[in-house]
Amino acid sequence: MNVGQAYRTGRKILEDAGVDSPAFDAGCLFKKVFGLSLQERIIQSENEAGMQKTKRFLALAHERAGGRPLQYIIGEWPFLDFTLEVGEGVLIPREETELLVRTAAQMLKNVEKPVIVDLCSGSGAVAIGLASLLPDARIAAVEKYGEALSYLRRNIEKTGFREVRPVHADVFSAEEARRFPALDAVVANPPYVRSGEIASLQREVQREPEQALDGGEDGLAFYRAIAGLWLPHIKPGGAAAVEIGEGQAEDVKKILDHFMENVRIIRDFNGFERVVCGIRRHT
Ligand SMILES: C[S@@+](CC[C@H](N)C(=O)[O-])C[C@H]1O[C@@H](n2cnc3c(N)ncnc32)[C@H](O)[C@@H]1O
């Protein structure tokens, strides 16, 4: 089988399985196995593909066809200007989350050596993203679950942003929150899906850890905990920014309004309300 035939066979497996973007996914899997970009694949399409690599590529196409997320199969995914390791046990970083990082970085741009806590850190996308945009920041990345925490540690190593400190802790613990008494900012992309809606999510999303998605009965449990336990530790004039799900902006704004002023809702590149942020009130 030549390169072109191997690629088309893999793409057909994805098409037949109803995968959303079969050409893109097949191209990514092909690159992972053969190391060929789109242009190289086209130029070399008549070359012999090789039995071993073809078998491996088609095995990955079948994994993808079975609903395993592309990002988990590839094992890494880009976020801002860096690449993060991902796999079962950690949420795949979403492009929308770059808005949270940029919003928080913008709010902190005039603060010297800002002390920041990233709650529900997962892969570390937000914490490492902030470290990349705010070189003198000191950032604690709080994560409760072991598997996600090991991705977080590896991603700090891999990207070299050692000013990010992984913290194994529960966001719902007042005792943990008290260990961070004078913060310049709290940022978070917490679980925010209503418990009852998890079963109806896209099959790929259901392969992501439930604890990364489940925001409690009304989807707002984490925002209440963050507001009640963590926002009081922000210095007056400091910042808070959280990512939200569809339809949650007004509820989250109300929750933040108790502690913060100038609370704003920011839309993402798709026009969805995605981030709520505010400034810690001077009391
Ligand atoms: C929506 S994911 C966000 C991951 C990452 N910040 C991102 O934006 O890609 C939420 C994360 O919160 C973690 N988590 C869930 N419950 C937690 C808790 N009680 N305390 C701390 N982290 C928690 C999950 O393991 C998951 O990594």
PDBQT file of the ligand as one rigid body, heavy atoms in Angstrom, charges set to zero:
ROOT
HETATM    1  C1  LIG A 301     -12.737  21.790  33.826  1.00  0.00    +0.000 C 
HETATM    2  S1  LIG A 301     -11.227  21.019  34.357  1.00  0.00    +0.000 S 
HETATM    3  C2  LIG A 301     -10.085  22.338  34.015  1.00  0.00    +0.000 C 
HETATM    4  C3  LIG A 301      -8.674  21.905  33.801  1.00  0.00    +0.000 C 
HETATM    5  C4  LIG A 301      -7.728  23.045  33.336  1.00  0.00    +0.000 C 
HETATM    6  N1  LIG A 301      -7.732  24.151  34.287  1.00  0.00    +0.000 N 
HETATM    7  C5  LIG A 301      -8.118  23.556  31.968  1.00  0.00    +0.000 C 
HETATM    8  O1  LIG A 301      -8.635  24.668  31.895  1.00  0.00    +0.000 OA
HETATM    9  O2  LIG A 301      -7.916  22.857  30.970  1.00  0.00    +0.000 OA
HETATM   10  C6  LIG A 301     -11.432  21.029  36.090  1.00  0.00    +0.000 C 
HETATM   11  C7  LIG A 301     -10.327  20.406  36.934  1.00  0.00    +0.000 C 
HETATM   12  O3  LIG A 301     -10.704  20.482  38.319  1.00  0.00    +0.000 OA
HETATM   13  C8  LIG A 301     -10.253  19.333  39.001  1.00  0.00    +0.000 C 
HETATM   14  N2  LIG A 301     -11.076  19.195  40.219  1.00  0.00    +0.000 N 
HETATM   15  C9  LIG A 301     -12.286  18.630  40.349  1.00  0.00    +0.000 A 
HETATM   16  N3  LIG A 301     -12.721  18.723  41.623  1.00  0.00    +0.000 NA
HETATM   17  C10 LIG A 301     -11.760  19.393  42.308  1.00  0.00    +0.000 A 
HETATM   18  C11 LIG A 301     -11.649  19.810  43.660  1.00  0.00    +0.000 A 
HETATM   19  N4  LIG A 301     -12.612  19.581  44.546  1.00  0.00    +0.000 N 
HETATM   20  N5  LIG A 301     -10.529  20.477  44.025  1.00  0.00    +0.000 NA
HETATM   21  C12 LIG A 301      -9.520  20.731  43.124  1.00  0.00    +0.000 A 
HETATM   22  N6  LIG A 301      -9.581  20.353  41.831  1.00  0.00    +0.000 NA
HETATM   23  C13 LIG A 301     -10.696  19.695  41.422  1.00  0.00    +0.000 A 
HETATM   24  C14 LIG A 301     -10.448  18.234  37.983  1.00  0.00    +0.000 C 
HETATM   25  O4  LIG A 301      -9.673  17.108  38.292  1.00  0.00    +0.000 OA
HETATM   26  C15 LIG A 301     -10.014  18.938  36.696  1.00  0.00    +0.000 C 
HETATM   27  O5  LIG A 301      -8.646  18.777  36.483  1.00  0.00    +0.000 OA
ENDROOT
TORSDOF 0
